[in-house]
Amino acid sequence: MERIVLQKFPACCPYCLKKPCSCWTGAKPTVNDKVLNRQYYRISRSQKRTISDFDLMFAEIYGDSWESTSRKQSPIAFAYIRLTEELAELSEAVRFYHIYPKNFENELADFFAWWFALSHLIRKEMKAELEENRSTEDLIWEAYPGRCRDCYSAPCFCPQGPVRELMSKPVPGQSHEIDDLTALRNQGAYKLDIEISSEEGLALPSPISCVRCDVDDFKTVNTDFGHDAGDAALKHIATVLRNKARQRDRLYRVGGDEFAMMMPDTTGEEAKGLMIRVIKNLSEQPVRWVDVDGRAMEFEVTMSVGVAECATVADIEAGFAHADAATYISKDKGKAQVSIWVEP
């Protein structure tokens, strides 16, 4: 989603290439795809954007233009009509996505531009009320509370869509469930989910696979390279896990160098296959670290993994205990292994 929006609006108007836009009224210049592409690659290296970042970006480009429209309607009505028109064009573009995928991406970027226009103008209209009672972000969290309204999970267990992915980030007040270093769910969230599952409070399709991961020889990393390098290794592992996991899988950092995953609608063999790919990815992509003296280095980290398959939600607590025991089987096999728990 970030790529689609920024390739059309790389922090400037795609027509006049200025911020703020200088071509809102009158004939628009021809789009220069080469210049836009260069602009996109200059800004796309920055950290992943949140909804607030996009909100600010579009306001800087078009904020004055949205508010000074010469139409007879109010700016809010004008933006609403344009948003509705863009939604209709986007719906049409979906029908021909298999033929013209770039046209779909272009319409999607325009839709988001007008969505932010409407959001900006509504907040301007409600500024007095907001200053009195609540912040502008409170309005966003009411619509996108960081947890799915249907399955009450973050990330959502429901079929994912681009809008939900763009809007997702931890809601204020729930940051205590997020690990500061890796941005995965933390030990508190892990224990809470196990407690809820024991009461069958999670609606998850069976079978459910519980996975525990223990980084091999992690103390050696801290000893040889320092604790900052160890933190970099943990972030690297979290990124690999997040890239390999599905949207509905729950990922946790449950201890210093221990991770866990809850994988609904997944057999033990399927979970084992995914974790084998994680281990392979870790072997192919070493941790790259630059110390305080500017020396660059690379080192590899491996994990011992245990998997246990659960028939029902009520079995999850026992499943994680069995998966933890299976990690020791993997270590006995020589580390960087995946073992499935088998009842003795």
C-alpha positions in Angstrom: 0.0 0.0 0.0 2.8 2.4 0.9 4.4 1.8 -2.5 1.2 2.3 -4.4 0.4 5.6 -2.7 4.0 7.0 -2.8 4.6 6.0 -6.5 1.6 8.3 -7.4 2.2 10.9 -4.7 5.9 10.8 -3.8 5.6 13.6 -1.2 4.6 16.0 -3.9 1.9 16.6 -6.5 2.4 14.2 -9.4 1.6 16.9 -12.0 3.5 20.0 -10.9 5.9 18.0 -8.7 5.6 20.7 -6.0 4.6 20.8 -2.3 2.3 22.6 -1.9 0.6 21.9 -5.2 0.6 24.9 -7.7 -1.6 23.3 -10.4 -4.9 22.7 -8.5 -6.9 25.0 -10.8 -6.5 25.1 -14.6 -5.0 22.5 -17.0 -2.7 20.1 -15.3 0.8 19.5 -16.7 1.6 16.1 -18.2 2.8 13.5 -15.7 6.5 12.8 -16.0 6.8 9.2 -15.0 10.6 9.2 -14.9 10.8 12.1 -12.6 8.1 10.6 -10.3 10.0 7.3 -10.2 13.2 9.0 -9.2 11.3 11.0 -6.5 9.7 7.8 -5.2 13.1 6.0 -4.8 14.5 9.0 -3.0 11.8 8.9 -0.3 10.9 5.2 -0.2 14.0 4.3 1.9 12.6 6.0 5.0 10.9 4.1 7.8 7.5 2.6 7.1 4.8 5.2 7.3 1.7 5.3 9.6 -1.6 6.8 8.8 -0.6 10.0 10.5 2.5 10.3 8.2 0.3 10.0 5.1 -2.2 12.5 6.6 0.5 15.0 7.1 2.0 14.4 3.7 -1.3 15.0 1.8 -2.1 18.0 3.9 1.2 19.6 3.0 0.6 19.0 -0.7 -3.0 19.8 -1.0 -4.2 21.3 2.3 -4.6 24.9 1.0 -6.2 23.7 -2.2 -8.8 21.6 -0.5 -9.9 24.5 1.7 -9.9 27.2 -1.1 -12.0 25.3 -3.6 -14.1 27.6 -5.8 -17.0 25.1 -6.1 -20.4 26.0 -4.8 -20.5 23.2 -2.3 -18.6 23.4 1.0 -15.1 21.9 0.9 -16.3 18.9 2.9 -19.2 18.2 0.5 -16.8 18.7 -2.5 -14.3 16.2 -1.0 -17.0 13.7 -0.2 -18.4 13.8 -3.7 -14.9 13.4 -5.2 -14.2 10.5 -2.8 -17.4 8.8 -3.9 -16.5 9.3 -7.6 -13.0 7.8 -6.9 -14.6 4.8 -5.2 -16.8 4.2 -8.3 -13.7 4.4 -10.5 -11.8 2.1 -8.2 -14.6 -0.4 -8.3 -14.5 -0.3 -12.1 -10.7 -0.8 -12.1 -11.1 -3.9 -10.0 -13.0 -5.6 -12.8 -10.1 -5.2 -15.2 -7.3 -5.6 -12.7 -6.0 -8.7 -14.5 -5.6 -6.6 -17.7 -4.6 -3.2 -16.3 -3.1 -3.6 -12.8 -1.3 -0.3 -13.0 -4.6 1.5 -13.6 -6.1 -0.1 -10.5 -3.1 1.1 -8.4 -3.5 4.6 -9.8 -7.2 4.7 -8.9 -6.4 3.3 -5.5 -3.8 6.1 -4.8 -6.4 8.7 -5.9 -9.0 7.2 -3.6 -6.6 7.5 -0.6 -5.8 11.1 -1.6 -9.4 12.1 -1.4 -10.0 10.0 1.7 -7.3 12.1 3.5 -8.8 15.2 2.0 -12.2 14.5 3.6 -10.5 13.5 6.9 -8.5 16.7 7.0 -11.5 18.9 6.2 -13.8 17.3 8.7 -11.2 17.7 11.4 -10.8 21.4 10.5 -14.5 21.8 10.8 -14.5 20.1 14.2 -11.4 21.8 15.5 -13.1 23.7 18.3 -14.7 20.5 19.6 -11.5 18.5 19.3 -9.5 21.1 21.2 -12.0 21.0 24.0 -12.6 17.3 24.3 -10.1 15.0 22.5 -7.3 14.8 20.0 -7.6 14.2 16.3 -6.1 10.8 16.7 -9.0 9.8 19.0 -11.3 10.0 15.9 -9.0 7.7 14.0 -8.9 5.1 16.8 -12.6 5.0 17.0 -12.8 3.8 13.4 -9.5 1.8 13.4 -8.9 0.8 17.1 -5.7 -1.2 16.4 -7.7 -4.4 17.0 -10.2 -6.0 14.6 -13.8 -5.3 15.6 -14.8 -8.7 14.4 -12.2 -11.1 15.9 -10.8 -8.6 18.5 -7.2 -9.4 17.5 -4.1 -7.5 16.3 -3.1 -8.5 13.7 -6.6 -9.4 12.5 -7.5 -13.1 12.0 -10.1 -12.2 9.4 -9.4 -12.0 5.6 -7.1 -9.1 5.2 -7.6 -6.1 2.9 -5.3 -3.2 2.0 -7.2 -0.6 4.0 -7.0 -2.6 7.2 -3.3 -3.2 6.7 -2.6 0.5 6.1 -4.4 1.5 9.2 -3.1 -1.0 11.6 -0.8 -0.1 14.5 -1.1 -0.6 18.2 -3.9 1.5 19.7 -2.9 3.9 22.5 -3.5 2.2 25.8 -2.6 -1.2 24.5 1.2 -0.6 24.0 1.8 -2.6 27.2 1.0 -5.7 25.1 3.7 -4.9 22.5 7.4 -5.8 23.0 9.4 -2.5 22.6 12.4 -4.1 20.9 10.8 -6.4 18.3 7.2 -4.9 18.0 5.8 -8.5 18.5 3.3 -9.3 21.2 5.1 -9.5 24.5 5.1 -12.0 27.3 2.1 -10.4 29.0 0.0 -10.8 25.8 1.3 -14.4 25.5 0.1 -15.3 29.0 -3.2 -13.4 28.5 -4.0 -15.3 25.3 -3.2 -18.6 27.0 -5.5 -17.7 29.9 -8.3 -16.7 27.5 -7.8 -19.8 25.4 -8.1 -22.0 28.5 -11.6 -20.6 29.0 -12.3 -21.1 25.3 -12.4 -17.4 24.8 -10.7 -17.4 21.4 -12.6 -18.3 18.3 -10.0 -20.0 16.2 -10.4 -22.6 13.5 -8.8 -26.0 14.3 -6.3 -27.6 14.2 -4.1 -25.0 15.9 -0.4 -25.3 16.0 1.7 -23.9 18.9 5.3 -23.1 18.2 8.1 -22.3 20.5 11.5 -21.0 19.3 14.8 -20.8 21.3 17.7 -18.9 19.8 20.8 -21.1 19.8 23.9 -19.9 21.7 22.5 -16.4 22.1 24.9 -15.7 25.0 27.7 -16.1 22.6 26.3 -13.3 20.4 26.2 -11.0 23.4 29.7 -12.0 24.5 31.4 -11.8 21.0 29.6 -8.7 19.6 27.9 -6.9 22.5 24.4 -6.5 23.8 23.5 -4.0 21.1 24.4 -6.6 18.4 22.2 -9.1 20.4 19.3 -6.7 20.1 19.9 -6.4 16.4 19.8 -10.2 16.1 16.5 -10.3 18.0 15.0 -7.7 15.7 16.3 -9.6 12.7 14.7 -12.8 13.9 11.4 -11.0 14.5 11.4 -9.6 11.0 12.0 -13.0 9.4 9.2 -14.6 11.5 6.8 -11.7 10.6 7.7 -12.1 6.9 7.1 -15.8 6.9 4.0 -15.9 9.1 0.5 -15.4 7.8 -1.6 -12.4 8.7 -3.7 -14.4 11.2 -0.8 -16.0 13.1 0.0 -14.5 16.5 3.7 -13.9 17.1 5.2 -13.3 20.6 8.5 -12.6 22.2 8.1 -14.5 25.4 11.5 -14.1 26.9 15.0 -12.7 26.3 15.8 -15.0 23.3 12.5 -17.0 23.1 9.7 -16.6 20.6 6.3 -18.2 20.1 3.6 -18.5 17.5 0.0 -19.4 17.6 -1.1 -20.7 14.2 -4.9 -21.3 13.7 -6.1 -23.7 11.0 -2.6 -25.2 10.7 -1.5 -28.8 11.2 1.7 -29.6 12.9 3.3 -30.7 9.6 2.3 -27.4 8.0 3.8 -25.4 10.9 7.0 -27.5 10.8 7.3 -26.7 7.1 7.0 -23.0 7.7 9.5 -23.0 10.5 12.0 -25.0 8.3 11.7 -22.1 5.8 12.3 -19.6 8.7 15.5 -21.4 9.7 16.6 -21.6 6.1 16.0 -17.9 5.7 18.1 -17.1 8.8 21.0 -19.1 7.4 20.8 -17.2 4.1 20.4 -13.7 5.6 23.0 -13.1 8.3 22.6 -10.3 10.8 24.4 -7.2 9.7 25.7 -5.0 12.5 27.7 -1.8 12.7 29.3 -1.1 16.1 29.9 2.2 17.7 33.3 2.5 16.0 31.8 2.1 12.6 33.0 -1.4 12.0 30.6 -3.5 9.9 30.2 -7.2 10.7 28.0 -10.1 9.9 27.0 -13.1 12.0 24.5 -15.9 11.7 21.9 -16.8 14.2 19.9 -20.1 14.4 16.9 -21.3 16.4 15.8 -24.6 17.8 12.1 -25.0 17.2 9.3 -27.1 18.8 5.8 -27.6 17.4 2.7 -29.1 18.9 -0.7 -29.5 17.2 -3.9 -28.8 19.2 -7.3 -30.2 18.4 -9.2 -27.4 20.2 -8.6 -24.0 21.7 -8.8 -25.5 25.2 -5.6 -27.4 24.4 -3.5 -24.4 23.6 -1.9 -24.1 27.1 -0.8 -27.7 27.0 0.2 -27.2 23.3 2.7 -24.5 24.2 4.1 -26.6 27.0 4.6 -29.5 24.6 6.1 -27.2 22.0 8.6 -25.9 24.6 9.6 -29.4 25.4 10.1 -30.2 21.7 12.6 -27.3 21.4 14.9 -29.4 23.7 14.5 -32.3 21.3 15.7 -30.0 18.5 18.7 -28.9 20.5 19.6 -32.5 21.2 19.5 -33.2 17.5 22.2 -30.5 16.9 20.3 -27.2 16.9 18.8 -25.3 14.0 16.2 -28.1 13.9 12.4 -28.3 14.0 10.7 -31.1 16.1 7.0 -32.0 16.4 5.9 -33.1 19.8 4.7 -36.7 19.9 2.9 -38.1 23.0 5.2 -40.6 24.7 
